[in-house]
Amino acid sequence: MTGEIKKLYDRYAALAAGGKSVAQPKLPETFRAESQRAQLGYDLVLLKEMRATEAERLRAMLGLTAREGLGATEDVAEPAELAETLERLQEVATAHNQELAAAGVEIARAQYDLKLAHRAAIPDLMLGANYTRMDEKQREMMGVNNPVGVTAGITIPLWFPKYQARIKEAGEMEQAARSEEDARRLKVRADLAKAYFGLSNSSRLVRLYRETLIPQARQALQSVEELYRKNDAGLAGVLETTATVHNFELARLRATADFYQNVARLERVLGTAFQIKPSAPVLEDDKPAKPQETQP
């Protein structure tokens, strides 16, 4: 899109310099058109270098060599209006969030430790038995025949403060685990609300640019081009309106990128995939139109 806009500014710069009317340059309009064209040329170089940098970063993440190329990017689907409420997403996060699940495991472990601490003071009863098989000489010498022995023992805990301290410590650890779960639950709610706001805001911005601002800007551009052909408007107005259309198109694309980045943030908080219903297909009139060249 930036390349198409630059071609249009090249055309405007030629018109400002006189076009077919040789030796009739319009200096202020020439300077403005040339500056706009130079700025777009810089933007194109910057975008190409940024794309090359991101391509190398993706190769590093995927373990690809420098010779392996990356396919061209395709247009993403238009963001749809959100159907899920924040309360519903909080229920999903409560059921699937990994941090909350880990906190639940810590509570269960603390509860088992508390049970073991209560059982540590229970006396241990030990029972045993043994059987010795003897040969004939041993039986004659000892006067017994294959003796059988039974043993019994019991350990009585006498250091009661030790076990009481262990029970108290286990109880405090369980309370700490529950407090940690509450803190994580509050953090998940805050992160979810922040991600949901970013998602809703970017979705509204996309619809605002697509349905209102960009159509109005294109209509204004067509009007000012008609006036310029009739010599009722200057080239400065055409350049300004063209820049507005360009900025609105870029803002729509940035809002679309923000929308899907917020979807990724929301899924990280939810702990599961976030299903987005597809929006209505983009009509031909809603697609970014290529700039038309203005005839002198």
N, C-alpha and C positions, 0 to 999 in steps of 0.2 A: 504493500500500500504506500509506503514511503517512497518507493521508486516511482510509482505512478504519479504521485503528487510532485515529485521532483521534475518529471517530464513536463508536467503542466506549468511549473514555474519556469522551466527553460523556454517554453512557448511565450509565457508572459514577459520574460526578460527580452526576448526578441521583439515583441510588440512594443515594449517600452523604449527600446533602442531605435525604433523607427520602422522595423519590419521591412515591408516593401517600399515604404516611403523613405528613401535614402536621404540623408542629411537633415532629417527632422527628428532628432533624438529628444526625448523628454527626460531631462536629467534627474529630477527628484524621483520619478517613477522608475527610472532605470536603476538608480541606486537601491531603491527598496526591493525591486525584483531580484537584482543580483545578490543582495544580502540574504534574501529568503532562499535563493537557490544555493548559495554557499552554505547556509545553515543546514539545509536538507542534505547536501553532499557530505557534510561532517556527520550528520545523524546516520546516514547509510554506512559510512566507514565504521562508526561506532557499533552499529547493530551487527555488522559482519564480524567484527572482532569479538563482540560479546558472544555471538553464536559459536564461533570457533572455540572460545574458552569453555563454554558450556558443553560443547561436543567432547572436548578432551576430558572434562570432569565426568561425563557419562561413560566414556570409554574406561576411565580408571575405576569407576564403580562397578561396571560390568565385566572388568577383566579383559577388555578387548585390546588388540594391538592398534598402533597408529594407522596401519594400512587398511583396517576394516572401517568402511564408511557407515555413516548413520543415515537412515532414510529421511526424506523431507518430512517436515511436520505437516499435519493435516488439520483442517478446521475442526475445532471441538464443537460439541453440541451446545446449543444455546441453553443457558441456565434456566431451569424451570422454577416456578413459584413453589415455595416450601409448603408442604402439606402437613408435616409433623409439627406438633406443638412442643414447647420447651419442657412441659411437664411429662409428656410422653417420652421424650429423649432422656429425661432424668431417670425414668423407670428402666429404660434400656441400659443406661450406664450403670445403674445399680446391679443389674443382672449380669453384665458382661465385662465391666471394667476390670482390668488385670490388677491394678493397685488395690482395689477393694477386695478382690479375691485373695490376694496375698495377705492382706490384713486379716481376713477371716481365718486363713490358715494359722497365722500367728496367735490368734485368740484361741483356736482349738488346741494348739500346742501348749499354751499357757494353762489351759484348763486341765490337760493331762498332767502337767507338772504339778499343779495344785493337788490333784488326786493322789499322785505318788508321794507328795510331801505329807499328806494326811496318813498314808499307809506306812510311812517310814518308821513310825513309833510302835507299830504292831509287833509283838514278839515273834521271832522266827523259830519254828519247830522243825527239827531235823530228825529223820528216821533213817536207819540203815540196816543192812543185813549182809552177812558174808558166809560163805561156805568153803571149807577147806577139804580137799580130797587128799588122803594120805595113803602111802603104800603100806605093805604088810609089816616091814621093819619099823616104820614110824608108829604104826598102831601098837606094836608090841612094846616099844620103848615108852610111849606116852600113855598107853592104856586107854586110849579113846579111839573111836571109829568115826572118821570124817566129821569133825566138829562143825557145828552151825552156830553163828553168833548174830545177835541182834543188838543194835545201838540206837540210842535215843538221846537227843540233846535239845536245848532251848536257850535262846539268847534273849535276855531281858534288857530293853533299853533303859538306862538309868539317867542319862544326861538329857533330861526333859527340856531345858532351855534351848538346847541345840535344835531339837525337832520343832519347837515352837517358833524359833527364828526362821527355820526353813519354811514352815507353813506361812508365816507372815510375808516372807520374801516372795514366795510363789503367788500369794494373793495380790501383792503389789505389782508383780509382773503381769498378772492377768488384767488388772485395772489399767496398767500402762498400755497393754495391747488394745484394750477397748478404746482408750483415749486416742491412740494412734489411728484406729479405724475411723473414729468420729472426725478427726482432723483430715484424714484422706477423703472422707465423704464430703466434707465441706469444700475441700480443694477441688474435687471433681465437679461439684455443683458450680463453683466459680469459673473453672476452666470451660465447662460446658456452656454456661451463659455467655461467656466472652466469645467462644467460637460460634455459637448460634447467632449472636448479634452481628459478628463479622460476615457470616453467611447470608443472613437476611439483608444486611446493608448492601453487600455486593450484588445480590440478586435484584434489589430495587434499583441500583445504579444501572445495571445492564438494561433493565426494562425502560428506565428513564431515557437513556441514550438511544436505545433501539426504536422505541415507539414514539418519542416526542422530540428530543433535541436534534438527532441526526436528520430525520425527515424535514424538520423546519429549516435546518441549516442548508440542506440540499436545495430546498425550494428557494431559499434566499439567494443561494449561489446562482441558480438558473435565472432568477430575476435580475440580479446585478449584471450578469453576462449579457442579457438582452438589452439592458440599459446601456452597457458599454458599447455594444454593437451599434446602437443608435446615437452614440456620442452624448448620452445624457448622464453618464457616470464616468468617473475616472478609474484608472487602473488600480489606484490605491484601494478603492472599495472592493474590487475583484480580488486583490491579493489578501486583504483582511478577511473576507468571507471564505476564501479557499483555506486559509490558515485555520479558521474556526472549524470548518468541516474536517480538516485533517486532525485537529486536536480532539474533536469529539469522537472520531473513529478510533484514535489511539486510546482515549479514555475508556471507550466501550471494551476494547480488547484487554486493557489492564484490569477492568472490573471483572471480566470473564475469567482472567487468570487468578485474580483474588478469590473469586467464587470457588474454584476447584481447589485452591490452596486451603481455603477454609473448610472445604469438605474433608480434606486429608487431616486437618487438625481436629475436626469434629469426630472423625472415625478413631483417631488416637485416643480421644477421651472416652468414646463409647465402648471401645474394645471390640467392635464388630463393624461390619460393612454398613454404610449408610446408603440405603436405596433411594435414588432420586428418580421420580417419574419423569419420562421424557416430555419436553415441552412441545408445543405445536411446531410443525415443520416451518422452516424459514422460507418465506415467499421470495420470489425474485425481486420484488420491490424493496424487501427488507435487507437484501444483501448489499454490502458495500459496492457502490457503483464506481466504475472507472471514470476519472475526471475527463470531461470533454474539452477538447481544444477550442479556444476562443478565436474566432476569425476577426481580423481587424475591420 
